[in-house]
Amino acid sequence: MSELIKSKRLRPCIGVTSLFFWEYPIEEIIDTVKELGLSCFEFVVENPEFWKNRYDEDYLRNLKKEMSKIDYLSIHSPYLELNPASTNENLRNITLEETFWALHVAKFYGAKHMVFHAGQRSAKRLPRINEEYAYLTNYIRLCSKFNEYIEYSELESVQQVDELIKKEIVLSIENSPKLLNKLCKTPEEINYYLGKYEKLRFTLDFVHANADVAEFLRKVDTSKISNIHISGLDSKKSEHYSLIHSEEPYKSLFEKSLYDLVYKYNYKSSIILELNDLLFNKGNEMTKEQKIDIMSGEINHIYEILEF
């Protein structure tokens, strides 16, 4: 592809998730994102500091100025210990409540996008159509309705309706790892929900797709991909390792698929580096400077792959 054609393209936004810097206050994480020269950031709301202070209104308001430094903010809804497809109705309800709360957070901070997980069958068995998939369907339906909700009593003019609709968050379902009891681990499952909910979008996690990442690109409507999670696999096939040092054939497969996504399928949205810090430095603690160096190298590698 000629340099002239590439220069005229709208480039995807390269960013990072807060998980790699999970132990730091949000202000420090955002400063680190800006230090790395990034304008795109995926904030996992289960960050320890944020989670402990999530009902402190002064804390939340004070963070608004920090969040405004990010041009493209994405929220990752809560998922630790949660499951929208659980056999336990109480757990399903809590998961829904926490997702509604995350949507509030996303709108409060002006986020454009929110990722959620599809969940799993509670038992280590294949999910069932009339139970786990039905639970997930209901979860997505309610989240979609909540996302569209407008408090009409607060409107002063009809024109404000259009303005509020424009502020709707893009809801994006993430493909699950290829484990027996997981939902939405195949292109066919993702296609079902994308077809059922017109506004729903898709977060393609490369390491979750594993060897089938190219199949996802062929079978899923790529215009509905709103977000990418990119990383690599280590020698033990542990997920969210360095892409630079990833095991083959995954390294070459992921790099080619990322290039194809941008230049063959015309992808223009966010590409998020999702790395697990415990897989680096032999599992030993790292300083913030060490983490920044690692992330800087991974970001530059993405730029090299995409010839930016």
Backbone hydrogen bonds in HBPLUS format (Angstrom, degrees):
<---DONOR---> <-ACCEPTOR-->    atom                        ^
c    i                          cat <-CA-CA->   ^        H-A-AA   ^      H-
h    n   atom  resd res      DA  || num        DHA   H-A  angle D-A-AA Bond
n    s   type  num  typ     dist DA aas  dist angle  dist       angle   num
A0006-LYS N   A0002-SER O   3.13 MM   4  6.42 164.5  2.15 150.4 154.7     1
A0007-SER N   A0003-GLU O   2.89 MM   4  6.00 152.3  1.97 145.2 152.7     2
A0008-LYS N   A0005-ILE O   3.20 MM   3  5.39 140.5  2.37 101.1 111.7     3
A0009-ARG N   A0006-LYS O   3.17 MM   3  5.37 157.0  2.23 106.4 113.4     4
A0013-CYS N   A0269-SER O   3.04 MM 256  5.98 143.2  2.18 119.8 131.1     5
A0271-ILE N   A0013-CYS O   2.79 MM 258  6.03 157.5  1.84 159.0 158.2     6
A0015-GLY N   A0271-ILE O   2.84 MM 256  6.07 158.0  1.89 157.8 155.2     7
A0273-LEU N   A0015-GLY O   2.88 MM 258  6.25 166.2  1.90 143.4 143.3     8
A0042-GLU N   A0016-VAL O   2.94 MM  26  6.18 169.8  1.95 151.7 153.2     9
A0017-THR N   A0273-LEU O   3.32 MM 256  6.42 143.7  2.46 159.3 149.8    10
A0018-SER N   A0042-GLU O   2.95 MM  24  6.34 142.5  2.10 169.2 172.0    11
A0021-PHE N   A0018-SER O   3.00 MM   3  5.45 140.2  2.16 112.0 123.1    12
A0022-TRP N   A0019-LEU O   3.19 MM   3  4.70 151.1  2.28 112.4 107.3    13
A0024-TYR N   A0021-PHE O   3.12 MM   3  5.97 172.9  2.13 132.9 134.7    14
A0028-GLU N   A0025-PRO O   3.09 MM   3  5.45 120.0  2.47 105.4 119.0    15
A0029-ILE N   A0025-PRO O   3.08 MM   4  6.43 156.9  2.13 152.6 159.8    16
A0030-ILE N   A0026-ILE O   2.90 MM   4  6.14 166.0  1.92 161.3 163.8    17
A0031-ASP N   A0027-GLU O   2.99 MM   4  6.19 157.4  2.04 144.5 151.1    18
A0032-THR N   A0028-GLU O   2.90 MM   4  6.10 147.9  2.01 142.9 151.9    19
A0033-VAL N   A0029-ILE O   2.91 MM   4  6.26 151.1  1.99 147.8 155.9    20
A0034-LYS N   A0030-ILE O   3.00 MM   4  6.32 157.9  2.05 150.0 155.2    21
A0035-GLU N   A0031-ASP O   2.83 MM   4  6.06 148.8  1.93 141.8 151.5    22
A0036-LEU N   A0032-THR O   2.92 MM   4  6.17 143.5  2.05 145.9 154.9    23
A0038-LEU N   A0033-VAL O   3.16 MM   5  5.67 165.0  2.18 157.6 155.3    24
A0037-GLY N   A0034-LYS O   2.93 MM   3  5.03 155.0  1.99 104.2 111.6    25
A0072-TYR N   A0039-SER O   2.92 MM  33  6.21 157.8  1.97 166.7 168.4    26
A0041-PHE N   A0072-TYR O   3.08 MM  31  6.50 158.5  2.13 163.7 164.9    27
A0074-SER N   A0041-PHE O   2.90 MM  33  6.16 165.2  1.92 161.3 161.6    28
A0043-PHE N   A0074-SER O   2.76 MM  31  6.18 159.7  1.80 165.0 160.8    29
A0076-HIS N   A0043-PHE O   2.87 MM  33  5.91 163.9  1.89 142.0 139.9    30
A0047-ASN N   A0044-VAL O   3.10 MM   3  6.11 135.6  2.31 131.1 133.4    31
A0051-TRP N   A0047-ASN O   2.83 MM   4  5.88 167.4  1.85 169.9 174.3    32
A0052-LYS N   A0048-PRO O   3.14 MM   4  6.26 158.1  2.19 146.7 151.5    33
A0053-ASN N   A0049-GLU O   3.25 MM   4  6.42 137.4  2.45 140.8 151.7    34
A0053-ASN N   A0050-PHE O   3.13 MM   3  5.19 131.0  2.39  96.7 109.9    35
A0056-ASP N   A0053-ASN O   2.98 MM   3  5.27 165.7  2.00 117.6 121.2    36
A0060-LEU N   A0056-ASP O   3.01 MM   4  6.32 163.6  2.04 157.8 162.5    37
A0061-ARG N   A0057-GLU O   2.94 MM   4  6.10 160.7  1.98 148.7 153.8    38
A0062-ASN N   A0058-ASP O   2.91 MM   4  6.06 158.2  1.96 148.8 155.1    39
A0063-LEU N   A0059-TYR O   3.13 MM   4  6.38 140.4  2.29 144.0 153.8    40
A0064-LYS N   A0061-ARG O   3.08 MM   3  5.28 147.3  2.19 103.1 113.0    41
A0066-GLU N   A0063-LEU O   2.98 MM   3  5.15 116.0  2.41  99.9 115.8    42
A0067-MET N   A0063-LEU O   2.91 MM   4  6.22 165.7  1.93 163.8 167.4    43
A0068-SER N   A0064-LYS O   3.02 MM   4  6.18 142.8  2.17 142.0 151.6    44
A0069-LYS N   A0066-GLU O   3.03 MM   3  5.58 161.3  2.07 114.4 120.5    45
A0070-ILE N   A0067-MET O   3.08 MM   3  5.76 166.1  2.10 119.2 123.6    46
A0112-LYS N   A0073-LEU O   2.99 MM  39  6.10 154.9  2.05 164.3 167.4    47
A0075-ILE N   A0113-HIS O   2.89 MM  38  6.25 163.5  1.92 146.3 149.2    48
A0115-VAL N   A0075-ILE O   2.85 MM  40  6.36 152.1  1.93 157.1 165.9    49
A0077-SER N   A0115-VAL O   2.91 MM  38  6.02 169.9  1.92 166.2 166.8    50
A0082-LEU N   A0079-TYR O   3.10 MM   3  4.99 166.9  2.12 117.9 117.9    51
A0086-SER N   A0083-ASN O   3.28 MM   3  5.31 161.0  2.32 114.3 112.7    52
A0092-ARG N   A0088-ASN O   3.09 MM   4  6.46 155.1  2.15 151.1 158.7    53
A0093-ASN N   A0089-GLU O   2.95 MM   4  6.21 156.0  2.01 150.1 156.3    54
A0094-ILE N   A0090-ASN O   2.96 MM   4  6.23 156.3  2.02 146.8 153.4    55
A0095-THR N   A0091-LEU O   2.92 MM   4  6.08 159.0  1.96 147.7 153.6    56
A0096-LEU N   A0092-ARG O   3.02 MM   4  6.27 155.1  2.09 145.2 151.5    57
A0097-GLU N   A0093-ASN O   2.93 MM   4  6.20 161.2  1.97 149.4 154.4    58
A0098-GLU N   A0094-ILE O   2.87 MM   4  6.12 160.7  1.91 154.0 158.9    59
A0099-THR N   A0095-THR O   2.99 MM   4  6.18 146.7  2.10 142.8 152.0    60
A0100-PHE N   A0096-LEU O   2.93 MM   4  6.23 158.0  1.98 153.2 158.8    61
A0101-TRP N   A0097-GLU O   2.96 MM   4  6.25 156.6  2.02 146.2 152.8    62
A0102-ALA N   A0098-GLU O   2.94 MM   4  6.19 152.6  2.01 140.4 147.7    63
A0103-LEU N   A0099-THR O   2.93 MM   4  6.24 147.1  2.04 146.8 155.8    64
A0104-HIS N   A0100-PHE O   3.03 MM   4  6.40 150.8  2.12 146.8 154.6    65
A0105-VAL N   A0101-TRP O   2.96 MM   4  6.35 155.8  2.01 149.2 155.8    66
A0106-ALA N   A0102-ALA O   2.83 MM   4  6.10 159.4  1.87 148.4 154.0    67
A0107-LYS N   A0103-LEU O   2.98 MM   4  6.20 162.5  2.01 150.6 154.2    68
A0108-PHE N   A0104-HIS O   2.86 MM   4  6.01 156.9  1.91 151.1 158.4    69
A0109-TYR N   A0105-VAL O   3.02 MM   4  6.23 152.8  2.10 152.4 157.9    70
A0111-ALA N   A0106-ALA O   2.79 MM   5  4.90 156.1  1.84 157.4 154.5    71
A0110-GLY N   A0107-LYS O   3.25 MM   3  5.01 158.9  2.29  97.5 103.6    72
A0170-VAL N   A0112-LYS O   3.17 MM  58  6.22 167.4  2.18 124.4 128.3    73
A0114-MET N   A0170-VAL O   2.83 MM  56  6.10 154.1  1.90 168.7 161.4    74
A0172-SER N   A0114-MET O   2.90 MM  58  6.04 151.2  1.98 165.0 164.0    75
A0116-PHE N   A0172-SER O   2.98 MM  56  6.33 148.0  2.08 161.7 163.6    76
A0174-GLU N   A0116-PHE O   3.07 MM  58  6.15 158.2  2.12 172.3 173.9    77
A0183-LEU N   A0119-GLY O   3.15 MM  64  5.95 166.8  2.17 149.3 145.5    78
A0121-ARG N   A0181-ASN O   2.78 MM  60  5.13 161.7  1.81 149.8 153.3    79
A0125-ARG N   A0123-ALA O   2.71 MM   2  5.39 139.6  1.87 104.6  91.9    80
A0131-GLU N   A0128-ARG O   3.31 MM   3  5.38 158.8  2.35 102.4 108.5    81
A0133-TYR N   A0128-ARG O   3.14 MM   5  6.32 174.1  2.14 157.5 159.2    82
A0134-ALA N   A0131-GLU O   3.05 MM   3  5.08 115.2  2.49  98.3 114.8    83
A0135-TYR N   A0131-GLU O   2.79 MM   4  6.06 153.6  1.86 159.4 167.9    84
A0136-LEU N   A0132-GLU O   2.98 MM   4  6.28 160.7  2.02 150.2 154.9    85
A0137-THR N   A0133-TYR O   2.93 MM   4  6.07 157.1  1.98 142.8 149.4    86
A0138-ASN N   A0134-ALA O   3.04 MM   4  6.27 157.9  2.09 146.6 151.6    87
A0139-TYR N   A0135-TYR O   2.97 MM   4  6.22 155.2  2.03 148.0 155.3    88
A0140-ILE N   A0136-LEU O   2.93 MM   4  6.21 165.9  1.95 159.8 161.5    89
A0141-ARG N   A0137-THR O   2.99 MM   4  6.15 160.1  2.03 146.8 152.9    90
A0142-LEU N   A0138-ASN O   2.98 MM   4  6.18 163.9  2.00 151.4 154.7    91
A0143-CYS N   A0139-TYR O   2.95 MM   4  6.14 159.9  1.99 150.9 157.0    92
A0144-SER N   A0140-ILE O   2.88 MM   4  5.96 157.6  1.93 149.5 155.6    93
A0145-LYS N   A0141-ARG O   3.05 MM   4  6.27 155.1  2.11 144.7 151.3    94
A0146-PHE N   A0142-LEU O   2.91 MM   4  6.09 160.8  1.95 147.9 153.3    95
A0147-ASN N   A0143-CYS O   2.93 MM   4  6.07 153.1  2.00 144.5 151.8    96
A0148-GLU N   A0144-SER O   3.21 MM   4  6.44 139.7  2.38 138.3 147.8    97
A0148-GLU N   A0145-LYS O   3.15 MM   3  5.20 127.6  2.43  96.0 109.2    98
A0149-TYR N   A0146-PHE O   3.13 MM   3  5.07 149.1  2.23  98.8 108.2    99
A0154-GLU N   A0151-GLU O   3.04 MM   3  5.83 160.7  2.08 121.5 127.1   100
A0155-LEU N   A0152-TYR O   3.06 MM   3  5.25 161.9  2.09 109.6 115.4   101
A0160-GLN N   A0157-SER O   3.19 MM   3  5.63 147.0  2.31 106.4 114.8   102
A0161-VAL N   A0158-VAL O   3.02 MM   3  5.66 152.7  2.09 116.6 123.9   103
A0164-LEU N   A0160-GLN O   2.90 MM   4  6.16 155.2  1.96 153.0 158.9   104
A0165-ILE N   A0161-VAL O   2.92 MM   4  6.18 156.6  1.97 153.1 159.9   105
A0166-LYS N   A0162-ASP O   3.10 MM   4  6.28 149.9  2.20 142.8 149.9   106
A0167-LYS N   A0164-LEU O   2.96 MM   3  5.11 140.8  2.11 100.1 112.0   107
A0168-GLU N   A0165-ILE O   3.09 MM   3  5.41 163.5  2.11 112.4 115.2   108
A0201-ARG N   A0171-LEU O   2.88 MM  30  6.04 154.4  1.95 155.2 161.7   109
A0173-ILE N   A0201-ARG O   2.88 MM  28  6.35 151.7  1.96 152.8 143.9   110
A0203-THR N   A0173-ILE O   2.90 MM  30  5.74 168.9  1.92 130.4 133.2   111
A0175-ASN N   A0203-THR O   3.38 MM  28  6.80 150.7  2.47 170.4 171.1   112
A0176-SER N   A0184-CYS O   2.89 MM   8  5.72 159.2  1.93 127.9 134.8   113
A0179-LEU N   A0177-PRO O   2.86 MM   2  5.71 136.2  2.05 106.9  93.5   114
A0182-LYS N   A0179-LEU O   3.14 MM   3  5.54 164.6  2.17 119.5 124.3   115
A0190-ILE N   A0186-THR O   3.21 MM   4  6.53 166.3  2.23 153.9 157.5   116
A0191-ASN N   A0187-PRO O   2.82 MM   4  6.00 162.2  1.86 152.9 158.2   117
A0192-TYR N   A0188-GLU O   3.05 MM   4  6.24 146.6  2.16 140.0 148.3   118
A0193-TYR N   A0189-GLU O   3.36 MM   4  6.75 159.8  2.40 151.8 154.0   119
A0194-LEU N   A0190-ILE O   2.96 MM   4  6.20 159.7  2.00 156.0 162.6   120
A0195-GLY N   A0191-ASN O   2.88 MM   4  5.93 148.4  1.98 144.6 152.5   121
A0196-LYS N   A0192-TYR O   3.00 MM   4  6.19 140.4  2.16 138.7 149.8   122
A0197-TYR N   A0193-TYR O   3.01 MM   4  6.06 155.2  2.08 148.2 152.5   123
A0200-LEU N   A0197-TYR O   3.06 MM   3  5.41 148.1  2.17 110.1 119.9   124
A0202-PHE N   A0224-LYS O   2.89 MM  22  6.02 151.0  1.97 159.1 161.3   125
A0226-SER N   A0202-PHE O   2.90 MM  24  5.69 151.1  1.99 139.3 148.7   126
A0204-LEU N   A0227-ASN O   3.03 MM  23  6.46 146.8  2.14 161.7 153.1   127
A0229-HIS N   A0204-LEU O   3.02 MM  25  6.22 165.8  2.04 136.9 138.6   128
A0209-ALA N   A0205-ASP O   2.99 MM   4  6.25 155.9  2.05 152.1 159.2   129
A0206-PHE N   A0229-HIS O   2.97 MM  23  6.17 166.2  1.99 170.3 167.3   130
A0210-ASN N   A0206-PHE O   2.80 MM   4  6.03 137.2  1.99 139.6 153.1   131
A0212-ASP N   A0209-ALA O   3.03 MM   3  5.30 154.8  2.10 132.2 129.7   132
A0213-VAL N   A0210-ASN O   3.32 MM   3  5.86 153.6  2.40 125.6 123.0   133
A0215-GLU N   A0212-ASP O   2.99 MM   3  5.04 120.2  2.35  98.4 114.2   134
A0216-PHE N   A0212-ASP O   3.03 MM   4  6.42 148.9  2.13 154.3 163.0   135
A0217-LEU N   A0213-VAL O   3.23 MM   4  6.60 153.3  2.30 144.1 150.4   136
A0218-ARG N   A0214-ALA O   3.06 MM   4  6.37 144.2  2.19 141.3 151.0   137
A0219-LYS N   A0215-GLU O   2.93 MM   4  6.04 156.4  1.98 152.7 158.5   138
A0220-VAL N   A0216-PHE O   2.93 MM   4  5.58 158.6  1.97 148.3 151.9   139
A0224-LYS N   A0221-ASP O   2.92 MM   3  5.70 164.2  1.94 123.1 128.4   140
A0225-ILE N   A0222-THR O   3.16 MM   3  5.18 166.6  2.17 104.7 107.9   141
A0228-ILE N   A0270-SER O   3.01 MM  42  6.21 130.2  2.27 134.6 149.1   142
A0272-ILE N   A0228-ILE O   2.72 MM  44  5.76 169.2  1.73 153.4 155.6   143
A0230-ILE N   A0272-ILE O   2.89 MM  42  6.11 164.1  1.92 155.5 159.0   144
A0274-GLU N   A0230-ILE O   3.15 MM  44  5.99 158.4  2.19 144.3 150.9   145
A0232-GLY N   A0241-TYR O   2.72 MM   9  4.70 149.4  1.81 134.2 134.7   146
A0241-TYR N   A0232-GLY O   2.87 MM   9  4.70 165.2  1.89 134.0 129.9   147
A0247-GLU N   A0233-LEU O   2.86 MM  14  5.82 161.9  1.89 161.1 167.3   148
A0234-ASP N   A0238-SER O   3.34 MM   4  5.48 153.1  2.42 137.0 143.9   149
A0237-LYS N   A0234-ASP O   2.85 MM   3  5.07 159.1  1.89 118.2 121.0   150
A0276-ASN N   A0240-HIS O   2.79 MM  36  5.36 162.2  1.82 156.3 150.7   151
A0246-SER N   A0243-LEU O   3.32 MM   3  4.91 167.0  2.34  99.4 102.2   152
A0251-LYS N   A0247-GLU O   3.01 MM   4  5.94 148.2  2.12 135.1 144.4   153
A0253-LEU N   A0249-PRO O   3.03 MM   4  6.15 162.0  2.06 153.1 159.0   154
A0254-PHE N   A0250-TYR O   2.76 MM   4  5.82 169.4  1.77 157.1 159.4   155
A0255-GLU N   A0251-LYS O   3.00 MM   4  6.13 162.4  2.03 149.9 155.3   156
A0256-LYS N   A0252-SER O   2.96 MM   4  6.07 164.4  1.99 148.4 152.8   157
A0257-SER N   A0253-LEU O   2.93 MM   4  6.02 159.8  1.97 147.1 153.5   158
A0258-LEU N   A0254-PHE O   2.90 MM   4  6.03 152.3  1.98 145.6 152.8   159
A0259-TYR N   A0255-GLU O   3.07 MM   4  6.27 159.5  2.11 145.7 151.1   160
A0260-ASP N   A0256-LYS O   2.83 MM   4  6.08 163.6  1.86 152.9 157.8   161
A0261-LEU N   A0257-SER O   2.87 MM   4  5.97 153.6  1.94 142.4 149.8   162
A0262-VAL N   A0258-LEU O   3.25 MM   4  6.50 155.8  2.31 145.6 150.1   163
A0263-TYR N   A0259-TYR O   2.91 MM   4  6.09 176.0  1.91 161.6 163.0   164
A0264-LYS N   A0260-ASP O   2.70 MM   4  4.79 146.8  1.80 128.2 138.1   165
A0265-TYR N   A0260-ASP O   2.99 MM   5  6.44 147.2  2.09 157.2 163.3   166
A0267-TYR N   A0261-LEU O   3.01 MM   6  5.69 153.8  2.08 138.6 143.1   167
A0279-LEU N   A0276-ASN O   3.07 MM   3  5.83 167.8  2.08 124.2 128.1   168
A0280-PHE N   A0277-ASP O   3.20 MM   3  5.53 165.3  2.23 113.3 116.0   169
A0283-GLY N   A0280-PHE O   2.95 MM   3  5.68 151.6  2.03 120.8 128.3   170
A0284-ASN N   A0281-ASN O   2.96 MM   3  5.57 163.6  1.99 123.0 125.3   171
A0291-LYS N   A0287-THR O   3.09 MM   4  6.43 159.6  2.13 149.9 155.3   172
A0292-ILE N   A0288-LYS O   2.85 MM   4  6.12 155.9  1.91 150.7 157.7   173
A0293-ASP N   A0289-GLU O   2.96 MM   4  6.18 157.9  2.01 147.2 152.8   174
A0294-ILE N   A0290-GLN O   3.02 MM   4  6.30 161.3  2.06 150.3 154.8   175
A0295-MET N   A0291-LYS O   2.92 MM   4  6.12 171.1  1.93 154.1 156.7   176
A0296-SER N   A0292-ILE O   2.78 MM   4  5.86 156.3  1.84 149.2 156.4   177
A0297-GLY N   A0293-ASP O   3.06 MM   4  6.26 156.9  2.12 145.5 150.7   178
A0298-GLU N   A0294-ILE O   3.07 MM   4  6.40 155.0  2.13 149.1 156.0   179
A0299-ILE N   A0295-MET O   2.88 MM   4  6.10 158.9  1.92 153.2 158.8   180
A0300-ASN N   A0296-SER O   3.00 MM   4  6.19 165.4  2.02 149.5 153.4   181
A0301-HIS N   A0297-GLY O   3.02 MM   4  6.19 142.8  2.16 137.8 148.3   182
A0302-ILE N   A0298-GLU O   3.05 MM   4  6.42 148.1  2.16 144.0 151.8   183
A0302-ILE N   A0299-ILE O   3.06 MM   3  5.12 118.3  2.46  96.4 111.3   184
A0303-TYR N   A0299-ILE O   3.02 MM   4  6.42 158.6  2.06 151.9 157.7   185
A0304-GLU N   A0300-ASN O   2.93 MM   4  6.21 149.9  2.03 143.2 151.4   186
A0305-ILE N   A0301-HIS O   2.93 MM   4  6.21 159.8  1.97 150.7 155.5   187
A0306-LEU N   A0302-ILE O   3.01 MM   4  6.24 162.9  2.04 154.3 158.3   188
A0307-GLU N   A0303-TYR O   2.80 MM   4  5.73 105.6  2.37 133.9 151.7   189
A0308-PHE N   A0303-TYR O   2.93 MM   5  5.06 157.8  1.98 144.2 148.6   190
A0307-GLU N   A0304-GLU O   3.17 MM   3  4.83 151.0  2.26  94.2 102.9   191
